[in-house]
Amino acid sequence: MDLLIAKRALGLFSIGLGIVAVAWPQRVSRFFGLQFEDEAMSAFGAREIASGAGLLSPVKPGPWFWMRVGGDVMDITALARALDRGNPRRKYAIAALATVASIAILDIAMAAQATMNKRENAEAAA
């Protein structure tokens, strides 16, 4: 995948997710059956907004892709806590976990591509 296209697409996606988590932290937590304080969910959202803003800025995207990978690990860990059979929203948590895991694979691929191909990483800083 073209690094510049991925940079823009994932940047916009991150900002969108982040805004939802910051604006409606309680709803997001409840939807997945998470037992999070509003501040914690808002912090997850702020991290998404920061990584999205970094990807949309005119800098090399490599470090920002790695930031997304770290965020994916945090998200997977949080969602794994919602997989308890007693969670009435378990199916939503499973779907979200599968989605985040898929996105994590893309993020890892993009981060690795940016790290290994310095020229393409520099060109994507547009």
Backbone as XML, in Angstrom:
<?xml version="1.0"?>
<chain id="A" units="angstrom">
  <residue number="1" name="MET">
    <atom name="N" x="0.857" y="-1.188" z="0.000"/>
    <atom name="CA" x="0.000" y="0.000" z="0.000"/>
    <atom name="C" x="0.889" y="1.232" z="0.000"/>
  </residue>
  <residue number="2" name="ASP">
    <atom name="N" x="0.467" y="2.226" z="-0.711"/>
    <atom name="CA" x="1.199" y="3.483" z="-0.776"/>
    <atom name="C" x="1.216" y="4.146" z="0.602"/>
  </residue>
  <residue number="3" name="LEU">
    <atom name="N" x="2.382" y="4.522" z="1.050"/>
    <atom name="CA" x="2.552" y="5.087" z="2.391"/>
    <atom name="C" x="1.791" y="6.396" z="2.565"/>
  </residue>
  <residue number="4" name="LEU">
    <atom name="N" x="1.784" y="7.240" z="1.539"/>
    <atom name="CA" x="1.086" y="8.520" z="1.633"/>
    <atom name="C" x="-0.428" y="8.314" z="1.749"/>
  </residue>
  <residue number="5" name="ILE">
    <atom name="N" x="-0.978" y="7.393" z="0.982"/>
    <atom name="CA" x="-2.421" y="7.109" z="1.054"/>
    <atom name="C" x="-2.766" y="6.535" z="2.428"/>
  </residue>
  <residue number="6" name="ALA">
    <atom name="N" x="-1.970" y="5.580" z="2.896"/>
    <atom name="CA" x="-2.207" y="4.984" z="4.219"/>
    <atom name="C" x="-2.106" y="6.036" z="5.311"/>
  </residue>
  <residue number="7" name="LYS">
    <atom name="N" x="-1.123" y="6.916" z="5.176"/>
    <atom name="CA" x="-0.917" y="7.982" z="6.158"/>
    <atom name="C" x="-2.177" y="8.835" z="6.278"/>
  </residue>
  <residue number="8" name="ARG">
    <atom name="N" x="-2.714" y="9.244" z="5.156"/>
    <atom name="CA" x="-3.908" y="10.107" z="5.177"/>
    <atom name="C" x="-5.146" y="9.355" z="5.647"/>
  </residue>
  <residue number="9" name="ALA">
    <atom name="N" x="-5.359" y="8.157" z="5.131"/>
    <atom name="CA" x="-6.551" y="7.383" z="5.491"/>
    <atom name="C" x="-6.554" y="7.036" z="6.982"/>
  </residue>
  <residue number="10" name="LEU">
    <atom name="N" x="-5.436" y="6.527" z="7.477"/>
    <atom name="CA" x="-5.379" y="6.160" z="8.891"/>
    <atom name="C" x="-5.382" y="7.388" z="9.790"/>
  </residue>
  <residue number="11" name="GLY">
    <atom name="N" x="-4.850" y="8.492" z="9.307"/>
    <atom name="CA" x="-4.898" y="9.737" z="10.076"/>
    <atom name="C" x="-6.327" y="10.204" z="10.274"/>
  </residue>
  <residue number="12" name="LEU">
    <atom name="N" x="-7.101" y="10.217" z="9.209"/>
    <atom name="CA" x="-8.508" y="10.622" z="9.310"/>
    <atom name="C" x="-9.316" y="9.645" z="10.161"/>
  </residue>
  <residue number="13" name="PHE">
    <atom name="N" x="-9.054" y="8.360" z="9.978"/>
    <atom name="CA" x="-9.738" y="7.323" z="10.759"/>
    <atom name="C" x="-9.456" y="7.511" z="12.254"/>
  </residue>
  <residue number="14" name="SER">
    <atom name="N" x="-8.192" y="7.756" z="12.593"/>
    <atom name="CA" x="-7.808" y="7.952" z="13.996"/>
    <atom name="C" x="-8.510" y="9.163" z="14.604"/>
  </residue>
  <residue number="15" name="ILE">
    <atom name="N" x="-8.531" y="10.247" z="13.867"/>
    <atom name="CA" x="-9.174" y="11.452" z="14.393"/>
    <atom name="C" x="-10.661" y="11.210" z="14.604"/>
  </residue>
  <residue number="16" name="GLY">
    <atom name="N" x="-11.310" y="10.546" z="13.657"/>
    <atom name="CA" x="-12.732" y="10.242" z="13.807"/>
    <atom name="C" x="-13.020" y="9.384" z="15.031"/>
  </residue>
  <residue number="17" name="LEU">
    <atom name="N" x="-12.245" y="8.317" z="15.203"/>
    <atom name="CA" x="-12.421" y="7.455" z="16.385"/>
    <atom name="C" x="-12.146" y="8.227" z="17.673"/>
  </residue>
  <residue number="18" name="GLY">
    <atom name="N" x="-11.110" y="9.018" z="17.641"/>
    <atom name="CA" x="-10.747" y="9.788" z="18.830"/>
    <atom name="C" x="-11.829" y="10.763" z="19.238"/>
  </residue>
  <residue number="19" name="ILE">
    <atom name="N" x="-12.414" y="11.437" z="18.277"/>
    <atom name="CA" x="-13.483" y="12.393" z="18.585"/>
    <atom name="C" x="-14.663" y="11.683" z="19.239"/>
  </residue>
  <residue number="20" name="VAL">
    <atom name="N" x="-15.028" y="10.524" z="18.717"/>
    <atom name="CA" x="-16.145" y="9.768" z="19.300"/>
    <atom name="C" x="-15.823" y="9.391" z="20.750"/>
  </residue>
  <residue number="21" name="ALA">
    <atom name="N" x="-14.621" y="8.892" z="20.997"/>
    <atom name="CA" x="-14.245" y="8.470" z="22.353"/>
    <atom name="C" x="-14.164" y="9.638" z="23.324"/>
  </residue>
  <residue number="22" name="VAL">
    <atom name="N" x="-13.737" y="10.797" z="22.849"/>
    <atom name="CA" x="-13.644" y="11.978" z="23.717"/>
    <atom name="C" x="-15.028" y="12.580" z="23.960"/>
  </residue>
  <residue number="23" name="ALA">
    <atom name="N" x="-15.848" y="12.629" z="22.922"/>
    <atom name="CA" x="-17.168" y="13.265" z="23.037"/>
    <atom name="C" x="-18.169" y="12.410" z="23.805"/>
  </residue>
  <residue number="24" name="TRP">
    <atom name="N" x="-18.092" y="11.085" z="23.653"/>
    <atom name="CA" x="-19.063" y="10.198" z="24.287"/>
    <atom name="C" x="-18.372" y="9.022" z="24.977"/>
  </residue>
  <residue number="25" name="PRO">
    <atom name="N" x="-17.499" y="9.288" z="25.935"/>
    <atom name="CA" x="-16.731" y="8.195" z="26.551"/>
    <atom name="C" x="-17.608" y="7.154" z="27.245"/>
  </residue>
  <residue number="26" name="GLN">
    <atom name="N" x="-18.642" y="7.601" z="27.907"/>
    <atom name="CA" x="-19.504" y="6.652" z="28.629"/>
    <atom name="C" x="-20.252" y="5.744" z="27.655"/>
  </residue>
  <residue number="27" name="ARG">
    <atom name="N" x="-20.727" y="6.305" z="26.562"/>
    <atom name="CA" x="-21.439" y="5.505" z="25.556"/>
    <atom name="C" x="-20.521" y="4.469" z="24.911"/>
  </residue>
  <residue number="28" name="VAL">
    <atom name="N" x="-19.306" y="4.884" z="24.610"/>
    <atom name="CA" x="-18.358" y="3.953" z="23.997"/>
    <atom name="C" x="-18.058" y="2.814" z="24.972"/>
  </residue>
  <residue number="29" name="SER">
    <atom name="N" x="-17.790" y="3.138" z="26.217"/>
    <atom name="CA" x="-17.511" y="2.106" z="27.225"/>
    <atom name="C" x="-18.685" y="1.150" z="27.376"/>
  </residue>
  <residue number="30" name="ARG">
    <atom name="N" x="-19.867" y="1.706" z="27.496"/>
    <atom name="CA" x="-21.068" y="0.870" z="27.657"/>
    <atom name="C" x="-21.315" y="-0.012" z="26.448"/>
  </residue>
  <residue number="31" name="PHE">
    <atom name="N" x="-21.098" y="0.534" z="25.252"/>
    <atom name="CA" x="-21.364" y="-0.219" z="24.024"/>
    <atom name="C" x="-20.585" y="-1.529" z="24.001"/>
  </residue>
  <residue number="32" name="PHE">
    <atom name="N" x="-19.340" y="-1.496" z="24.476"/>
    <atom name="CA" x="-18.504" y="-2.688" z="24.465"/>
    <atom name="C" x="-18.523" y="-3.444" z="25.790"/>
  </residue>
  <residue number="33" name="GLY">
    <atom name="N" x="-19.253" y="-2.920" z="26.767"/>
    <atom name="CA" x="-19.302" y="-3.571" z="28.066"/>
    <atom name="C" x="-18.033" y="-3.398" z="28.870"/>
  </residue>
  <residue number="34" name="LEU">
    <atom name="N" x="-17.330" y="-2.293" z="28.631"/>
    <atom name="CA" x="-16.093" y="-2.006" z="29.361"/>
    <atom name="C" x="-16.413" y="-1.290" z="30.663"/>
  </residue>
  <residue number="35" name="GLN">
    <atom name="N" x="-15.632" y="-1.527" z="31.666"/>
    <atom name="CA" x="-15.786" y="-0.860" z="32.953"/>
    <atom name="C" x="-14.730" y="0.238" z="33.070"/>
  </residue>
  <residue number="36" name="PHE">
    <atom name="N" x="-14.833" y="1.245" z="32.227"/>
    <atom name="CA" x="-13.864" y="2.330" z="32.203"/>
    <atom name="C" x="-14.463" y="3.600" z="32.779"/>
  </residue>
  <residue number="37" name="GLU">
    <atom name="N" x="-13.621" y="4.349" z="33.438"/>
    <atom name="CA" x="-13.994" y="5.699" z="33.837"/>
    <atom name="C" x="-14.014" y="6.554" z="32.571"/>
  </residue>
  <residue number="38" name="ASP">
    <atom name="N" x="-14.839" y="7.597" z="32.585"/>
    <atom name="CA" x="-14.912" y="8.478" z="31.419"/>
    <atom name="C" x="-13.547" y="9.048" z="31.060"/>
  </residue>
  <residue number="39" name="GLU">
    <atom name="N" x="-12.758" y="9.376" z="32.070"/>
    <atom name="CA" x="-11.443" y="9.967" z="31.826"/>
    <atom name="C" x="-10.522" y="9.003" z="31.089"/>
  </residue>
  <residue number="40" name="ALA">
    <atom name="N" x="-10.610" y="7.713" z="31.424"/>
    <atom name="CA" x="-9.764" y="6.722" z="30.756"/>
    <atom name="C" x="-10.142" y="6.592" z="29.284"/>
  </residue>
  <residue number="41" name="MET">
    <atom name="N" x="-11.441" y="6.514" z="29.010"/>
    <atom name="CA" x="-11.875" y="6.410" z="27.615"/>
    <atom name="C" x="-11.514" y="7.680" z="26.853"/>
  </residue>
  <residue number="42" name="SER">
    <atom name="N" x="-11.652" y="8.824" z="27.492"/>
    <atom name="CA" x="-11.268" y="10.085" z="26.847"/>
    <atom name="C" x="-9.768" y="10.107" z="26.547"/>
  </residue>
  <residue number="43" name="ALA">
    <atom name="N" x="-8.972" y="9.528" z="27.427"/>
    <atom name="CA" x="-7.525" y="9.460" z="27.191"/>
    <atom name="C" x="-7.223" y="8.577" z="25.975"/>
  </residue>
  <residue number="44" name="PHE">
    <atom name="N" x="-7.953" y="7.465" z="25.832"/>
    <atom name="CA" x="-7.787" y="6.625" z="24.644"/>
    <atom name="C" x="-8.120" y="7.443" z="23.393"/>
  </residue>
  <residue number="45" name="GLY">
    <atom name="N" x="-9.200" y="8.228" z="23.477"/>
    <atom name="CA" x="-9.595" y="9.069" z="22.350"/>
    <atom name="C" x="-8.561" y="10.132" z="22.035"/>
  </residue>
  <residue number="46" name="ALA">
    <atom name="N" x="-8.017" y="10.747" z="23.067"/>
    <atom name="CA" x="-6.991" y="11.781" z="22.860"/>
    <atom name="C" x="-5.762" y="11.187" z="22.186"/>
  </residue>
  <residue number="47" name="ARG">
    <atom name="N" x="-5.399" y="9.969" z="22.562"/>
    <atom name="CA" x="-4.267" y="9.294" z="21.920"/>
    <atom name="C" x="-4.555" y="9.078" z="20.437"/>
  </residue>
  <residue number="48" name="GLU">
    <atom name="N" x="-5.778" y="8.690" z="20.107"/>
    <atom name="CA" x="-6.155" y="8.496" z="18.703"/>
    <atom name="C" x="-6.066" y="9.811" z="17.931"/>
  </residue>
  <residue number="49" name="ILE">
    <atom name="N" x="-6.565" y="10.876" z="18.533"/>
    <atom name="CA" x="-6.517" y="12.185" z="17.881"/>
    <atom name="C" x="-5.066" y="12.611" z="17.653"/>
  </residue>
  <residue number="50" name="ALA">
    <atom name="N" x="-4.216" y="12.398" z="18.654"/>
    <atom name="CA" x="-2.800" y="12.777" z="18.520"/>
    <atom name="C" x="-2.117" y="11.995" z="17.404"/>
  </residue>
  <residue number="51" name="SER">
    <atom name="N" x="-2.342" y="10.696" z="17.338"/>
    <atom name="CA" x="-1.693" y="9.915" z="16.283"/>
    <atom name="C" x="-2.251" y="10.292" z="14.911"/>
  </residue>
  <residue number="52" name="GLY">
    <atom name="N" x="-3.553" y="10.572" z="14.842"/>
    <atom name="CA" x="-4.141" y="11.010" z="13.578"/>
    <atom name="C" x="-3.594" y="12.345" z="13.124"/>
  </residue>
  <residue number="53" name="ALA">
    <atom name="N" x="-3.467" y="13.274" z="14.058"/>
    <atom name="CA" x="-2.909" y="14.591" z="13.721"/>
    <atom name="C" x="-1.462" y="14.455" z="13.253"/>
  </residue>
  <residue number="54" name="GLY">
    <atom name="N" x="-0.709" y="13.576" z="13.899"/>
    <atom name="CA" x="0.671" y="13.345" z="13.480"/>
    <atom name="C" x="0.747" y="12.788" z="12.075"/>
  </residue>
  <residue number="55" name="LEU">
    <atom name="N" x="-0.148" y="11.848" z="11.757"/>
    <atom name="CA" x="-0.144" y="11.276" z="10.413"/>
    <atom name="C" x="-0.575" y="12.281" z="9.345"/>
  </residue>
  <residue number="56" name="LEU">
    <atom name="N" x="-1.426" y="13.219" z="9.710"/>
    <atom name="CA" x="-1.875" y="14.210" z="8.734"/>
    <atom name="C" x="-0.938" y="15.406" z="8.615"/>
  </residue>
  <residue number="57" name="SER">
    <atom name="N" x="0.027" y="15.499" z="9.506"/>
    <atom name="CA" x="0.972" y="16.618" z="9.454"/>
    <atom name="C" x="2.059" y="16.329" z="8.405"/>
  </residue>
  <residue number="58" name="PRO">
    <atom name="N" x="2.747" y="17.364" z="7.958"/>
    <atom name="CA" x="3.764" y="17.181" z="6.912"/>
    <atom name="C" x="5.109" y="16.704" z="7.463"/>
  </residue>
  <residue number="59" name="VAL">
    <atom name="N" x="5.081" y="15.568" z="8.122"/>
    <atom name="CA" x="6.311" y="14.982" z="8.675"/>
    <atom name="C" x="6.364" y="13.515" z="8.262"/>
  </residue>
  <residue number="60" name="LYS">
    <atom name="N" x="7.511" y="12.899" z="8.472"/>
    <atom name="CA" x="7.659" y="11.477" z="8.168"/>
    <atom name="C" x="6.670" y="10.683" z="9.019"/>
  </residue>
  <residue number="61" name="PRO">
    <atom name="N" x="5.911" y="9.783" z="8.402"/>
    <atom name="CA" x="4.864" y="9.077" z="9.138"/>
    <atom name="C" x="5.330" y="7.898" z="9.988"/>
  </residue>
  <residue number="62" name="GLY">
    <atom name="N" x="6.548" y="7.423" z="9.790"/>
    <atom name="CA" x="7.017" y="6.237" z="10.501"/>
    <atom name="C" x="6.740" y="6.235" z="11.998"/>
  </residue>
  <residue number="63" name="PRO">
    <atom name="N" x="7.193" y="7.254" z="12.738"/>
    <atom name="CA" x="6.950" y="7.251" z="14.187"/>
    <atom name="C" x="5.461" y="7.276" z="14.547"/>
  </residue>
  <residue number="64" name="TRP">
    <atom name="N" x="4.667" y="7.911" z="13.723"/>
    <atom name="CA" x="3.234" y="7.986" z="14.000"/>
    <atom name="C" x="2.551" y="6.644" z="13.762"/>
  </residue>
  <residue number="65" name="PHE">
    <atom name="N" x="3.040" y="5.888" z="12.770"/>
    <atom name="CA" x="2.514" y="4.532" z="12.591"/>
    <atom name="C" x="2.869" y="3.667" z="13.793"/>
  </residue>
  <residue number="66" name="TRP">
    <atom name="N" x="4.095" y="3.831" z="14.312"/>
    <atom name="CA" x="4.489" y="3.064" z="15.496"/>
    <atom name="C" x="3.651" y="3.480" z="16.708"/>
  </residue>
  <residue number="67" name="MET">
    <atom name="N" x="3.296" y="4.752" z="16.785"/>
    <atom name="CA" x="2.412" y="5.191" z="17.873"/>
    <atom name="C" x="1.069" y="4.482" z="17.761"/>
  </residue>
  <residue number="68" name="ARG">
    <atom name="N" x="0.565" y="4.329" z="16.541"/>
    <atom name="CA" x="-0.693" y="3.616" z="16.342"/>
    <atom name="C" x="-0.548" y="2.153" z="16.771"/>
  </residue>
  <residue number="69" name="VAL">
    <atom name="N" x="0.588" y="1.532" z="16.476"/>
    <atom name="CA" x="0.809" y="0.138" z="16.882"/>
    <atom name="C" x="0.731" y="0.034" z="18.411"/>
  </residue>
  <residue number="70" name="GLY">
    <atom name="N" x="1.392" y="0.953" z="19.105"/>
    <atom name="CA" x="1.315" y="0.956" z="20.572"/>
    <atom name="C" x="-0.119" y="1.140" z="21.056"/>
  </residue>
  <residue number="71" name="GLY">
    <atom name="N" x="-0.856" y="2.026" z="20.393"/>
    <atom name="CA" x="-2.261" y="2.235" z="20.742"/>
    <atom name="C" x="-3.090" y="0.991" z="20.480"/>
  </residue>
  <residue number="72" name="ASP">
    <atom name="N" x="-2.787" y="0.282" z="19.395"/>
    <atom name="CA" x="-3.502" y="-0.967" z="19.096"/>
    <atom name="C" x="-3.300" y="-1.983" z="20.215"/>
  </residue>
  <residue number="73" name="VAL">
    <atom name="N" x="-2.079" y="-2.069" z="20.735"/>
    <atom name="CA" x="-1.798" y="-2.993" z="21.843"/>
    <atom name="C" x="-2.636" y="-2.607" z="23.061"/>
  </residue>
  <residue number="74" name="MET">
    <atom name="N" x="-2.702" y="-1.313" z="23.338"/>
    <atom name="CA" x="-3.525" y="-0.849" z="24.471"/>
    <atom name="C" x="-4.992" y="-1.178" z="24.241"/>
  </residue>
  <residue number="75" name="ASP">
    <atom name="N" x="-5.490" y="-0.950" z="23.031"/>
    <atom name="CA" x="-6.889" y="-1.214" z="22.721"/>
    <atom name="C" x="-7.211" y="-2.702" z="22.819"/>
  </residue>
  <residue number="76" name="ILE">
    <atom name="N" x="-6.327" y="-3.542" z="22.290"/>
    <atom name="CA" x="-6.541" y="-4.988" z="22.359"/>
    <atom name="C" x="-6.572" y="-5.456" z="23.804"/>
  </residue>
  <residue number="77" name="THR">
    <atom name="N" x="-5.676" y="-4.919" z="24.612"/>
    <atom name="CA" x="-5.652" y="-5.276" z="26.036"/>
    <atom name="C" x="-6.951" y="-4.868" z="26.723"/>
  </residue>
  <residue number="78" name="ALA">
    <atom name="N" x="-7.426" y="-3.667" z="26.436"/>
    <atom name="CA" x="-8.675" y="-3.185" z="27.041"/>
    <atom name="C" x="-9.866" y="-4.013" z="26.577"/>
  </residue>
  <residue number="79" name="LEU">
    <atom name="N" x="-9.930" y="-4.297" z="25.289"/>
    <atom name="CA" x="-11.057" y="-5.071" z="24.770"/>
    <atom name="C" x="-11.033" y="-6.513" z="25.258"/>
  </residue>
  <residue number="80" name="ALA">
    <atom name="N" x="-9.850" y="-7.060" z="25.472"/>
    <atom name="CA" x="-9.752" y="-8.428" z="25.984"/>
    <atom name="C" x="-10.425" y="-8.544" z="27.352"/>
  </residue>
  <residue number="81" name="ARG">
    <atom name="N" x="-10.399" y="-7.462" z="28.114"/>
    <atom name="CA" x="-11.058" y="-7.464" z="29.428"/>
    <atom name="C" x="-12.576" y="-7.553" z="29.300"/>
  </residue>
  <residue number="82" name="ALA">
    <atom name="N" x="-13.110" y="-7.194" z="28.142"/>
    <atom name="CA" x="-14.558" y="-7.209" z="27.929"/>
    <atom name="C" x="-15.052" y="-8.538" z="27.356"/>
  </residue>
  <residue number="83" name="LEU">
    <atom name="N" x="-14.177" y="-9.529" z="27.233"/>
    <atom name="CA" x="-14.566" y="-10.811" z="26.648"/>
    <atom name="C" x="-15.163" y="-11.781" z="27.654"/>
  </residue>
  <residue number="84" name="ASP">
    <atom name="N" x="-15.289" y="-11.355" z="28.886"/>
    <atom name="CA" x="-15.876" y="-12.193" z="29.930"/>
    <atom name="C" x="-17.260" y="-12.667" z="29.500"/>
  </residue>
  <residue number="85" name="ARG">
    <atom name="N" x="-17.566" y="-13.923" z="29.734"/>
    <atom name="CA" x="-18.864" y="-14.483" z="29.338"/>
    <atom name="C" x="-20.034" y="-13.779" z="30.020"/>
  </residue>
  <residue number="86" name="GLY">
    <atom name="N" x="-19.794" y="-13.112" z="31.115"/>
    <atom name="CA" x="-20.846" y="-12.385" z="31.811"/>
    <atom name="C" x="-21.146" y="-11.017" z="31.200"/>
  </residue>
  <residue number="87" name="ASN">
    <atom name="N" x="-20.363" y="-10.594" z="30.229"/>
    <atom name="CA" x="-20.572" y="-9.299" z="29.589"/>
    <atom name="C" x="-21.708" y="-9.421" z="28.577"/>
  </residue>
  <residue number="88" name="PRO">
    <atom name="N" x="-22.818" y="-8.729" z="28.793"/>
    <atom name="CA" x="-23.930" y="-8.825" z="27.841"/>
    <atom name="C" x="-23.593" y="-8.215" z="26.474"/>
  </residue>
  <residue number="89" name="ARG">
    <atom name="N" x="-22.544" y="-7.428" z="26.398"/>
    <atom name="CA" x="-22.112" y="-6.801" z="25.145"/>
    <atom name="C" x="-20.899" y="-7.533" z="24.555"/>
  </residue>
  <residue number="90" name="ARG">
    <atom name="N" x="-20.690" y="-8.767" z="24.964"/>
    <atom name="CA" x="-19.518" y="-9.549" z="24.580"/>
    <atom name="C" x="-19.362" y="-9.658" z="23.061"/>
  </residue>
  <residue number="91" name="LYS">
    <atom name="N" x="-20.451" y="-9.871" z="22.345"/>
    <atom name="CA" x="-20.368" y="-10.009" z="20.883"/>
    <atom name="C" x="-19.804" y="-8.747" z="20.239"/>
  </residue>
  <residue number="92" name="TYR">
    <atom name="N" x="-20.176" y="-7.591" z="20.757"/>
    <atom name="CA" x="-19.649" y="-6.332" z="20.232"/>
    <atom name="C" x="-18.170" y="-6.194" z="20.545"/>
  </residue>
  <residue number="93" name="ALA">
    <atom name="N" x="-17.787" y="-6.628" z="21.747"/>
    <atom name="CA" x="-16.378" y="-6.575" z="22.133"/>
    <atom name="C" x="-15.546" y="-7.506" z="21.256"/>
  </residue>
  <residue number="94" name="ILE">
    <atom name="N" x="-16.081" y="-8.684" z="20.942"/>
    <atom name="CA" x="-15.367" y="-9.629" z="20.067"/>
    <atom name="C" x="-15.197" y="-9.021" z="18.679"/>
  </residue>
  <residue number="95" name="ALA">
    <atom name="N" x="-16.260" y="-8.420" z="18.150"/>
    <atom name="CA" x="-16.178" y="-7.795" z="16.823"/>
    <atom name="C" x="-15.161" y="-6.651" z="16.828"/>
  </residue>
  <residue number="96" name="ALA">
    <atom name="N" x="-15.187" y="-5.850" z="17.880"/>
    <atom name="CA" x="-14.239" y="-4.738" z="17.977"/>
    <atom name="C" x="-12.806" y="-5.258" z="18.092"/>
  </residue>
  <residue number="97" name="LEU">
    <atom name="N" x="-12.612" y="-6.316" z="18.869"/>
    <atom name="CA" x="-11.283" y="-6.894" z="19.036"/>
    <atom name="C" x="-10.764" y="-7.428" z="17.705"/>
  </residue>
  <residue number="98" name="ALA">
    <atom name="N" x="-11.610" y="-8.092" z="16.952"/>
    <atom name="CA" x="-11.200" y="-8.601" z="15.633"/>
    <atom name="C" x="-10.854" y="-7.445" z="14.698"/>
  </residue>
  <residue number="99" name="THR">
    <atom name="N" x="-11.632" y="-6.374" z="14.761"/>
    <atom name="CA" x="-11.374" y="-5.203" z="13.915"/>
    <atom name="C" x="-10.053" y="-4.545" z="14.289"/>
  </residue>
  <residue number="100" name="VAL">
    <atom name="N" x="-9.840" y="-4.341" z="15.582"/>
    <atom name="CA" x="-8.594" y="-3.706" z="16.034"/>
    <atom name="C" x="-7.396" y="-4.585" z="15.684"/>
  </residue>
  <residue number="101" name="ALA">
    <atom name="N" x="-7.533" y="-5.902" z="15.833"/>
    <atom name="CA" x="-6.428" y="-6.801" z="15.486"/>
    <atom name="C" x="-6.098" y="-6.701" z="13.995"/>
  </residue>
  <residue number="102" name="SER">
    <atom name="N" x="-7.127" y="-6.602" z="13.160"/>
    <atom name="CA" x="-6.904" y="-6.450" z="11.715"/>
    <atom name="C" x="-6.215" y="-5.128" z="11.400"/>
  </residue>
  <residue number="103" name="ILE">
    <atom name="N" x="-6.677" y="-4.075" z="12.049"/>
    <atom name="CA" x="-6.064" y="-2.762" z="11.835"/>
    <atom name="C" x="-4.624" y="-2.755" z="12.364"/>
  </residue>
  <residue number="104" name="ALA">
    <atom name="N" x="-4.390" y="-3.479" z="13.452"/>
    <atom name="CA" x="-3.036" y="-3.559" z="14.009"/>
    <atom name="C" x="-2.071" y="-4.179" z="12.995"/>
  </residue>
  <residue number="105" name="ILE">
    <atom name="N" x="-2.539" y="-5.186" z="12.269"/>
    <atom name="CA" x="-1.694" y="-5.809" z="11.243"/>
    <atom name="C" x="-1.335" y="-4.782" z="10.173"/>
  </residue>
  <residue number="106" name="LEU">
    <atom name="N" x="-2.317" y="-3.999" z="9.752"/>
    <atom name="CA" x="-2.056" y="-2.946" z="8.772"/>
    <atom name="C" x="-1.085" y="-1.907" z="9.338"/>
  </residue>
  <residue number="107" name="ASP">
    <atom name="N" x="-1.310" y="-1.492" z="10.590"/>
    <atom name="CA" x="-0.425" y="-0.510" z="11.218"/>
    <atom name="C" x="1.010" y="-1.025" z="11.310"/>
  </residue>
  <residue number="108" name="ILE">
    <atom name="N" x="1.176" y="-2.293" z="11.679"/>
    <atom name="CA" x="2.513" y="-2.880" z="11.775"/>
    <atom name="C" x="3.170" y="-2.906" z="10.396"/>
  </residue>
  <residue number="109" name="ALA">
    <atom name="N" x="2.399" y="-3.284" z="9.386"/>
    <atom name="CA" x="2.948" y="-3.326" z="8.022"/>
    <atom name="C" x="3.380" y="-1.935" z="7.562"/>
  </residue>
  <residue number="110" name="MET">
    <atom name="N" x="2.557" y="-0.932" z="7.840"/>
    <atom name="CA" x="2.885" y="0.433" z="7.427"/>
    <atom name="C" x="4.084" y="0.970" z="8.213"/>
  </residue>
  <residue number="111" name="ALA">
    <atom name="N" x="4.135" y="0.677" z="9.499"/>
    <atom name="CA" x="5.259" y="1.126" z="10.322"/>
    <atom name="C" x="6.552" y="0.469" z="9.861"/>
  </residue>
  <residue number="112" name="ALA">
    <atom name="N" x="6.479" y="-0.829" z="9.567"/>
    <atom name="CA" x="7.670" y="-1.538" z="9.093"/>
    <atom name="C" x="8.108" y="-1.004" z="7.733"/>
  </residue>
  <residue number="113" name="GLN">
    <atom name="N" x="7.148" y="-0.762" z="6.841"/>
    <atom name="CA" x="7.472" y="-0.218" z="5.520"/>
    <atom name="C" x="8.148" y="1.144" z="5.648"/>
  </residue>
  <residue number="114" name="ALA">
    <atom name="N" x="7.614" y="1.999" z="6.519"/>
    <atom name="CA" x="8.206" y="3.328" z="6.713"/>
    <atom name="C" x="9.607" y="3.224" z="7.309"/>
  </residue>
  <residue number="115" name="THR">
    <atom name="N" x="9.797" y="2.264" z="8.205"/>
    <atom name="CA" x="11.092" y="2.094" z="8.850"/>
    <atom name="C" x="12.138" y="1.553" z="7.872"/>
  </residue>
  <residue number="116" name="MET">
    <atom name="N" x="11.733" y="0.594" z="7.045"/>
    <atom name="CA" x="12.684" y="-0.043" z="6.133"/>
    <atom name="C" x="12.934" y="0.773" z="4.871"/>
  </residue>
  <residue number="117" name="ASN">
    <atom name="N" x="11.950" y="1.550" z="4.433"/>
    <atom name="CA" x="12.099" y="2.318" z="3.195"/>
    <atom name="C" x="12.177" y="3.796" z="3.538"/>
  </residue>
  <residue number="118" name="LYS">
    <atom name="N" x="13.374" y="4.246" z="3.868"/>
    <atom name="CA" x="13.590" y="5.632" z="4.307"/>
    <atom name="C" x="13.170" y="6.645" z="3.237"/>
  </residue>
  <residue number="119" name="ARG">
    <atom name="N" x="13.412" y="6.320" z="1.976"/>
    <atom name="CA" x="13.073" y="7.252" z="0.906"/>
    <atom name="C" x="11.543" y="7.441" z="0.827"/>
  </residue>
  <residue number="120" name="GLU">
    <atom name="N" x="10.810" y="6.347" z="0.840"/>
    <atom name="CA" x="9.343" y="6.437" z="0.779"/>
    <atom name="C" x="8.799" y="7.144" z="2.016"/>
  </residue>
  <residue number="121" name="ASN">
    <atom name="N" x="9.391" y="6.887" z="3.175"/>
    <atom name="CA" x="8.982" y="7.553" z="4.410"/>
    <atom name="C" x="9.176" y="9.064" z="4.283"/>
  </residue>
  <residue number="122" name="ALA">
    <atom name="N" x="10.310" y="9.479" z="3.704"/>
    <atom name="CA" x="10.580" y="10.912" z="3.517"/>
    <atom name="C" x="9.630" y="11.514" z="2.496"/>
  </residue>
  <residue number="123" name="GLU">
    <atom name="N" x="9.334" y="10.786" z="1.425"/>
    <atom name="CA" x="8.413" y="11.279" z="0.402"/>
    <atom name="C" x="6.987" y="11.420" z="0.936"/>
  </residue>
  <residue number="124" name="ALA">
    <atom name="N" x="6.622" y="10.589" z="1.891"/>
    <atom name="CA" x="5.262" y="10.639" z="2.465"/>
    <atom name="C" x="5.088" y="11.804" z="3.418"/>
  </residue>
  <residue number="125" name="ALA">
    <atom name="N" x="6.148" y="12.539" z="3.669"/>
    <atom name="CA" x="6.080" y="13.698" z="4.566"/>
    <atom name="C" x="5.517" y="14.912" z="3.827"/>
  </residue>
  <residue number="126" name="ALA">
    <atom name="N" x="4.510" y="14.684" z="3.040"/>
    <atom name="CA" x="3.916" y="15.774" z="2.250"/>
    <atom name="C" x="2.568" y="16.169" z="2.802"/>
  </residue>
</chain>
